[in-house]
Amino acid sequence: CIVGSRTMPGAAVLVARAAQRSGAGLVEIGCLDAELFAAVAVAAPEAVLGDFIGLFEPEGATRASDNGPAARLLARGPQAVLFGCGCGDDARTRNVLAGLLASELVAGLPLVLDADALNALAGEPERVRARSTSSVVVLTPHPGEAARLLARDVPRDPEGRRAAARELAERSGAIVCLKGRETVVVAGARSAVNSTGNPGLATAGSGDVLSGILTALLAVTRAMPEHDAFSAARLAVHLHGRAGDLAAETIGERSLIASDVIEALPRAFRELRR
């Protein structure tokens, strides 16, 4: 998970904890800033920390070294990659995204793009099409990010939201999770509308939690071919919303924060198994 930055270390913590609570046996945080090493080590001590400072240089070129960050990216045999949460809307994020889309090192792995990675694609969702034809790519925009990707407003009515999600999926070739009330999940001709969740989930960091859940479930699907990425995306959205509902039952929607959703995930998984 290449997430977080010196000004948004919490994104890395939330992603790590959500992925761990969703069954990922090992979560590695690729740290783009030195400040993340201390923050994540304290708040998510089970995570492995990777030195990804300078992972991709400008123009998306990787550092030329057998022991460089590009090689370390695959050192632990990852099953899925997440990029974007809390990374910052800046040139570095755009360079890392370009490098990930071009790199053969991660070409076969499911790739989740969220938050600032989506802003780096503004108006150009077609840039991920080449990658999405050979492996799974999932985009998880909220309405504002979707509007920037499509370069048009995203309607609030259910049919308008579904149309926007379908357009984005068609242009990118990716699976799209258009977040918000009744999150829409689209993959090619398949689509689903989620029924879990509440207004309390419209809080800072909630999207980071969803990305952590989704990345963990996509990793699981690589080892379980009877499940596919569309099912993993639907399940991640459902569990995220259900955990939010369970947390709200205890503390109320108004007081709900992203960490509460993570704490409720075990109950959501147990409920699902029953």
N, C-alpha and C positions, 0 to 999 in steps of 0.2 A: 504494500500500500504506500504509494508515493503521495503523501498527504501532509498538511500542516506547514507552518512557516513560523518565523520568529514572532510575528504579531498574532498568529492564530494557532498556537500549539494545542488548544483544546480540540480542534478538529481531528488531529492525529490520535488523541486520547480516546475520543468518542468512537472513531472508526475501529481502533484496536479492540476496545472493550466490547463493542457490538459484534464484531466478527468472532471474537473468542466465545461469547455467549451463544453464538449461532452455530457452533460446532467446528470451527476452524482449529485444527490441532496445533498449528503454529502460525502466528501472525508476525510478519516482519514489516516494520515501518522504515521506509526509505527516507532518511532525514535530509532535507535540502538545506537546513540551517542548523548551526551548532546548538542553538538554544533548545531544539527539540530533544536532544539527548537527555538533558536533565528533566524536562517536563514529563516526557513519556515514561522514563524509568521510574519516576515516583508514582504517577497516576495509573499506569498500566504495566506493572513490573513483569508480567508474563510475556510481554511482547519482546521480540528480538529487534535490535536497532541496527540499521545499516547506514554506513557513511555514504550518502549519495550526493554530498556536496560537490557540485560541478559535474553531476551525472551526464548532462548533455550540454555541450558548449553551444554558442550561437550558431545558427543555421542548422541545428539539430545534429551536429557531428558529435560522436562519442569520443571520449578521451582514448587515445591509442595506447592501450596498455593491457597486457594479459591479466594484470591484477587490478585493473581499473574498475570504476563503478559499474560499467556496462556488463562486465563479466560477473561482478558480484551480484548483479540483479538475478541471475539464474543459479547462483551457488547453492541455494537450498532447494532447488527444484520446485519453484512455485507452481500452483495449480490455477491461479487467477491473479489478475493485476487490477488495481484500482488507482486512478489518478485524478487529482483535482481539488479535493476537499481542503479548503483553507490554504491553498497554495499561493493565492494572490493573483490579481488580474494584472499581470505585467509581462514583460518580455521574456523573463525566465520561464514562466509557465508556458508561453507560446513555443519556446524552444524545446522544452521537455516534451510537449505534446507532439511536435513535429518529429522529434527523435523516436518517440514510442511508435508512432504510426509508420515510420520508415524502417524501424529496426527489425532485422530477421531474428534477433534473440528472443523476442516475445511474440513472434508472429502467430504461433499456434495456440496461444493462451487466451481465455476469455478476458476481455478488457472492459472495465466499467469506467465511464467518464462522467464526472459530476462537477457541479459548481464552477470553479474557475477554468477547468478544462473545457466546459461548455461555452464559457464566455470567449475562450480562445478560438472557438469554432464559429463565432457569430456570423450569420449570413452565409456560411459555407459548410452546411452539414454533409455535403457530398464528399468532403475530404476524407471521411472515414469509410466510404463505400468500398474502396479497394481492400481495406483491412477486413471489412465485414463480409466480404465474399469468401474469405478463406478461414475465418474464425469468428467467434461470437464477440460482438460489440454491443454494449448496453448503454444507452443514454438516459439520464435520470433528471430531466429539467423540471423546475417549477415553472409556473406560467410566464414569469418574467424572462427566465432563461430561454424558454421555448420561443417567446416572441423575438428575442434577439437572434436565435438560430434561424428562424423563418423570415426574419425581417418584416414581420407584420404582427398586428395585435392578435392575441389568442382570446377567443370569446369565452365567456364564463358559463354559458349554457351547456348542458351535457352533450348535445349533438355537435356543437361547435368545438368543444374540447376533444371529442373523439376524432373529428375531422382534422384538427391540428396535429394530433398524435399520429394519425394515419399518414398525413403529408410528410411529417418529419421522418417517420419510419421508411417511407418510400424514397425520399431524397437521400437518406443516409445509408439505407440497407441494414440499419441496426434495429435491435429491439429497443422500444421506447417506453419508458415509464413516465407519463406526464402526471406529475404530482399535484396534489390539491384535494379538494373534496371529491370523493369517488375517483381515486387515481385510475387513469386509463393505461393499460398495458397493451402494446401492439407489437406483433411480430409478423411481418408479411400480411397474409390474409387472416391471421388469427388475432383476436382482440378479446379483452376482458375488462370489466369495470369492478373495482374493489368496493366492498361494502363495509369494511372496518375502518376505525379511526374517528377522531373528533377534532373540534377546533383547537383544542389544546396542543395539538401536534404542530401548529403553525408557530413554532418557537425556534430560536436559534439553535443549530446543532442537530435538529431532528433529521434533516436530510443526510447528515453525516452518519447517523445511526442506521438509516435505511441502506446507505451504500456499504456499510460494514456487514450488515446482514446479507445483502445481495451477493457481495463478493465471496463470503463464506459458502453460501449455497451453490454458487457457480462452481466453486472448487470441488464441492461434493459431487456435482453432476458429472465431472470428468472421470470420476471413479465409479459412477453408477450410470451406465449408458441407457438404462431403462427410463431415466429422467432426462428432460431436455432443458435448454436454457430458458425457454418461454415459461415452462412450469416453475423453474427456479425464481424467475422474476415475479410471477404471480404470487408465489408463496412468500417471497420476501416482503412484498407490499402488504399482503394479508397479515403476516406476523407482526410487522411494524405497527400497523393500525390496531391490531388486537392488543398488543402490549401497551399501546397508548390508552386503549379503552380500559384495560385492567388497572393501569396506574391511576387513571382518572377516577375510577371507582373508589380508590383509597384517599387521594389527595385533592381531587377536583380538577376540572379542566383549567381553571384560572392559574393554579399553582404549578401546573405540569411543566417540567423542563426535560431536556433530552436525556439526561442521566437517569431520570425516572423510567423512561421507556426501556433503557438497557436493563435496569433492575427487574422489570416486569417480564422480560423475554423468557426466562425459564418457565414461568407460569404459562405463557402463551404456547411454548413448545409442549409442555406437559398436556395442556388442554387439547392441542392438535393430535397428540398421540392417542389420547383417550377417544 
